[in-house]
C-alpha cells in the first residue's frame, strides 16, 4: 500500500516569498492533516480536513497560511508571505474517518522549509 | 486544554540497557494515547497505542501502559539496540470527532554499541 506522499522534500526561500507544499494521502482516507514541526518541538496541528471540508483550522495563521483540499483527495498548503519563524518541517498525515474507532494517522516524510 | 509532557533528552544508553521514557498527559474525557517514532531521515511512524485505561500497547519489544490514576503512558523496553536510536514522541488524541493528535516535544534516544 502506498503511503502518504509529500513534495518537495526540501525548500529554501527568502522571507516575504511565497511557497506551496503538496500532499497526496493514502487512497480512501477521508481525513487529512497538516502539522508544523519546529526544530526541537513536537508536531502541532495546523489544519484538518474531512473529505474536502475543514474540521479544525484554529491553529492556522490565516493571515499568511492557506490550505485547500480539492475533490477530497490531494491537498496544498501555502505560505504567503513567509517569515523566518515559519522555518520548520511540514508534515501531512491521513487517516480513515476519525468518527470510526481506533483510526491511525499515517504520516508522510515531510517538507523541510528553511526561510532565510 | 489537552497537553502532553515527556522527559527531555537526549537519552544515551548502551546496547542491551533498559529504557524508560516518561510521558504524562492532561486531558478531559478519555483520550487515546500513542507513541510515535521518527528514525533519522524518515517520517513519523506509529509505534504503539492504547485506547482505554489499563490497556497495554506493545510493538517491537516496546511497551507502555495507560495509567489513568497517574495520567501516564511511560515507554519501556527491556533491552535496546543500536537500531532503536530515534526520536520518540508521546501523543494523545481527544475523544471527540476530530481525532486530532497532540504531541509532546519528543525525546532523542541514542544507543551506543
Interface residues (C-beta under 8 A of the other chain):
Chain A: X3 X4 X31 X33 X35 X40 X41 X42 X43 X44 X45 X48 X55 X56 X91 X93 X95 X98 X99 X101 X102 X103 X104 X105 X106 X107 X108 X109 X110
Chain B: X4 X32 X36 X42 X43 X44 X45 X46 X49 X51 X89 X91 X97 X98 X99 X100 X101 X102 X103 X104 X105 X106
